[in-house]
Each structure stands twice: as structure tokens, then as C-alpha cells.
């Protein structure tokens, strides 16, 4: 079945690789990216529609949601793939810590604004999470802005854990209305990841050693393509978090905690309403 698949962060890395594969498979892919030139280049290559939005500005996210709703009354898959590791702690124009906003709050806002379209389409919502949620997160519902003990890696881990918790709560809230939410870890991918940070991870991803421990963007895109094309309940378990096409069994202690996921949702909703 031909699907309409919206991919954020599709101007580079696994987002672009997934877009190319899904286009080859016959789907209509909508390219969303932050960099206008790179986003247009991928879209032109595929003959696909594209939209530009910077997730560090929630007004642009709202405009993106409005454009998607108007231009695409049916969205079969929303792939929330945009995100990344930042440098020193900084606030966005909305007043929120940048890592938290770009990795969690912006995709939360985009998804919730699109809920009517996603429900009507019985859509799959895919979150690109990360094993960083398990390895580096120190999650505190009272410090979502990472004001205490900030480090780029910890903030990134917290953002990726938020992606998994958001997936669980989205499934709980809208699963019986037709939405199927799922998250995955793509692997350690050689891409533009960590290019904006001053953390040592930048040198690991972009230095001479990267070939020793990274996989290609095409390999990293495998699960994104698989989940986008898959049938919920048959090919994957809605509400789950995947690593290497298998449900991950050892994740952070917060994963599976209904209270934490619900509280994160409610606090996130309050924050985006404050920015409206």
C-alpha cells in the first residue's frame, strides 16, 4: 500500500536515507528539514514536497503543523526524526533549554497539533530515540530544562528518554483511536550528528576514528523504513521501543512507568500552551 510519510530531520543522515528508500518503494514522502538548501536538495532529488522548520522556534513548528494539515489531509506515517546533541546550555527564542525543545518539546507539539489528521488516517508515529536514554539520562521531571548538572550528553540522553516516554503515553492516549506509536534506536550512525556540540562526541562522530564504530546512514535508516512500512500489531508492537528490530528489554527505569510518562505529557502540554 502506498503511504504518505512525513519525515522530519530528512535533509541529512538517516532521515534522508530513509526518505530515499521509501521513495524507491513507491511511497509519497514529505521532506522536512531545518536547512532550506539541504532540504530542497533532497526534495528535488526525489521530486518530493518539502517544508522547512527550525525546531528551536515553536512558532515555526506551529506553522509546519498547519501546512501539513492543509496540504496532506491523510498522513499515514509521521516520523519524528529531527533532533541532536547541542553544545553549551542555551535557551531558544521560546525560553526553553535548546536540547529539550529540539529533541522533545517541538516533536511533542507537532504531533499533538496533528492528532486529528493522525487519528483520521490511523497513522503510525515513529520516534527516533537512542540508546543514550539508557546510558546517559538522569531524568528529573522537576528539571526538564536541564538547569542542574548540565552536560550536552546528559541533556541529550534526557531528550531521548523523553521520546520513549512520549511514545508510551501517545499510545495510551490515542491507541484506541487508531494511532500506533513506536520508538527505535538507529545505532551509532556516521552522519551530521553532534556537529553542533563542543562535547568530545563531536570528535568521535567526525574524527578519523568514526569508521571504527559507526554504521552508515542507510544502515541506520533500516528500522525507520521497516517501522514506516510495517503493520502495527503484526510487524511491530505499538507503544514499544526497539533496538535492532527487537523490543528493548533493558532500558531506563522510567520506561514503563505510567506516572512519569503521564506527568511528562502534562508538563509538556502546559509548556507549549505557554508559548502559544
C-alpha positions in Angstrom: 0.0 0.0 0.0 1.3 3.4 -1.0 1.6 5.6 2.1 2.1 9.3 2.8 5.1 9.6 5.1 6.3 12.8 6.7 9.9 12.7 7.9 11.4 15.5 10.0 15.2 15.8 10.0 15.1 14.5 6.4 17.7 16.8 4.9 20.6 14.6 6.0 21.6 11.4 7.8 19.1 8.6 8.4 16.2 10.9 7.6 17.4 11.5 4.1 18.5 7.8 3.7 15.0 6.6 4.8 13.3 9.1 2.5 15.3 7.8 -0.5 14.4 4.2 0.3 10.8 4.9 1.0 10.6 6.9 -2.2 12.1 3.9 -4.1 9.5 1.7 -2.5 6.7 3.8 -4.1 5.6 6.0 -1.1 4.9 9.7 -1.1 7.5 11.2 1.1 7.3 14.7 2.6 10.7 16.1 3.4 11.0 18.3 6.5 14.3 19.9 7.5 15.9 22.9 9.2 18.4 23.9 6.5 16.5 25.3 3.5 19.2 24.5 0.9 19.8 20.9 2.1 16.1 20.2 2.5 15.3 21.5 -1.0 18.2 19.4 -2.5 16.8 16.1 -1.1 13.3 17.0 -2.1 14.4 17.9 -5.6 16.3 14.7 -5.9 13.2 12.7 -5.2 10.6 15.0 -6.8 9.0 15.2 -3.3 7.2 18.1 -1.5 9.2 19.7 1.3 8.8 22.1 4.2 11.4 24.0 6.3 11.1 24.5 10.0 13.6 25.1 12.8 12.5 23.2 15.9 14.3 25.7 18.1 11.4 28.1 17.3 7.9 26.8 18.3 6.2 29.3 16.0 7.8 27.5 13.1 6.6 24.2 14.4 3.1 25.5 14.6 3.3 26.8 11.1 4.7 23.4 10.0 1.7 21.6 11.5 -0.7 24.0 9.8 0.9 23.5 6.4 1.0 19.7 6.8 -2.7 19.6 7.8 -3.7 21.8 4.9 -1.5 20.1 2.2 -1.9 16.5 3.4 -5.3 15.5 4.7 -4.0 12.0 5.0 -0.7 11.2 6.8 -0.1 7.5 7.2 3.3 7.9 9.0 4.7 10.8 11.0 8.4 10.1 11.6 9.7 12.4 14.3 13.3 12.1 13.4 14.7 15.6 13.9 16.9 16.1 17.0 20.5 16.3 18.0 23.1 17.0 20.7 23.9 20.6 21.4 26.8 22.5 22.9 26.8 24.7 26.0 23.4 25.2 27.7 21.4 27.8 25.7 17.8 28.9 25.6 15.7 29.1 22.5 13.6 32.1 21.4 10.7 30.4 23.4 12.8 30.5 26.6 13.4 26.7 26.8 16.6 24.8 27.0 17.5 24.0 23.4 18.3 20.3 23.7 15.0 19.7 25.5 13.0 21.7 23.0 14.5 20.4 19.8 14.5 16.7 20.8 11.2 16.5 22.7 9.1 19.6 23.1 9.0 20.5 19.3 8.0 17.0 18.1 5.5 16.8 21.0 3.9 20.0 19.8 4.0 18.9 16.1 2.4 15.5 16.9 -0.3 16.8 19.2 -1.3 19.5 16.7 -1.6 16.8 14.0 -3.6 14.4 16.2 -6.9 15.0 14.3 -5.2 14.1 11.0 -3.3 11.2 12.5 -6.4 9.7 14.1 -8.4 10.0 10.9 -5.5 8.4 9.0 -5.0 5.6 11.6 -1.3 6.7 11.4 1.9 5.3 12.7 4.0 7.8 14.7 7.7 6.8 14.8 10.1 8.4 17.2 13.9 8.3 16.6 15.1 7.7 20.1 18.5 6.5 21.2 20.4 4.1 23.5 21.6 7.4 25.1 18.3 7.3 27.0 19.7 4.3 28.9 23.3 5.3 29.1 23.4 9.0 29.8 19.9 10.2 31.0 19.4 11.5 34.6 15.8 12.3 34.2 14.1 14.7 36.6 10.5 15.9 35.9 11.2 18.9 38.1 14.2 19.9 35.9 13.1 19.3 32.3 15.1 22.4 31.3 18.4 20.8 32.5 19.3 23.6 34.8 21.3 21.5 37.2 24.3 19.5 36.3 24.1 20.3 32.7 26.2 18.5 30.1 25.5 18.0 26.4 25.4 14.2 26.8 23.1 14.2 29.8 20.7 16.6 28.2 20.7 14.6 25.0 20.0 11.4 27.0 17.2 13.1 28.8 15.7 14.2 25.5 15.9 10.7 24.0 14.3 9.2 27.1 11.5 11.7 26.8 11.0 10.4 23.2 10.4 6.9 24.6 8.1 8.1 27.3 6.2 10.3 24.8 5.7 7.2 22.6 4.3 5.2 25.5 1.9 8.0 26.6 0.8 8.7 23.0 -0.1 5.1 22.6 -2.0 5.0 25.9 -4.0 8.1 25.0 -4.7 7.5 21.3 -4.1 3.8 20.6 -7.7 3.0 20.8 -8.5 5.8 18.3 -6.2 4.4 15.7 -2.7 5.9 16.3 0.2 3.4 16.6 3.2 4.9 18.3 6.7 3.3 18.3 10.3 4.4 19.0 13.6 3.0 18.0 17.4 3.3 18.4 19.0 3.6 14.9 22.5 2.7 16.0 25.7 4.8 16.1 25.4 6.4 12.7 28.1 8.3 10.7 26.1 11.4 9.9 25.9 15.1 10.8 25.0 14.1 14.4 26.9 16.0 17.1 28.2 18.6 14.7 26.7 21.4 16.8 28.3 20.3 20.1 31.6 21.1 21.8 31.4 17.7 23.6 34.0 15.0 22.8 31.3 13.1 21.0 31.8 15.6 18.1 35.3 14.3 17.6 34.2 10.7 17.8 31.5 11.2 15.2 33.5 13.4 12.9 37.1 12.5 13.5 39.4 9.8 12.0 38.1 7.1 14.3 34.5 7.3 13.3 34.8 4.4 10.8 35.7 2.1 13.6 32.4 2.3 15.5 29.8 3.9 13.3 27.4 2.5 10.7 26.2 4.1 7.5 23.1 6.3 7.3 21.5 3.6 5.1 22.1 1.0 7.8 20.8 3.4 10.5 17.7 4.1 8.4 16.7 0.4 8.3 14.4 0.4 11.3 12.8 3.7 10.3 11.9 2.3 6.9 10.8 -1.0 8.5 8.5 0.7 11.0 7.1 3.1 8.4 6.2 0.3 6.1 5.2 -2.1 8.8 1.7 -3.1 10.0 1.1 -2.3 13.7 0.4 -5.3 15.8 1.8 -7.6 13.1 5.3 -6.3 12.3 5.8 -4.2 15.5 4.3 -3.8 18.9 2.6 -0.3 19.3 4.0 1.6 22.3 7.3 -0.2 22.3 10.9 0.9 21.9 13.1 -1.1 19.5 16.8 -1.8 19.1 17.9 -3.9 16.2 14.3 -4.7 15.2 13.7 -6.2 18.7 11.8 -4.8 21.6 14.4 -3.5 24.1 14.2 -5.1 27.4 16.9 -3.2 29.3 16.2 0.5 29.2 16.0 3.3 31.8 13.9 2.7 34.9 11.5 5.4 33.9 10.4 3.4 30.8 7.1 1.7 31.5 6.3 4.0 34.4 2.8 5.3 33.6 3.0 8.1 36.2 6.2 9.5 34.7 5.0 9.3 31.1 1.7 11.0 32.0 3.4 13.7 34.0 5.9 14.4 31.2 2.9 14.8 28.8 1.0 17.1 31.1 4.0 19.3 31.8 4.9 19.4 28.1 1.4 20.4 27.2 1.5 23.2 29.7 4.8 24.5 28.3 3.7 24.6 24.7 0.4 26.3 25.7 2.5 29.0 27.4 4.3 29.6 24.1 1.1 29.9 22.0 
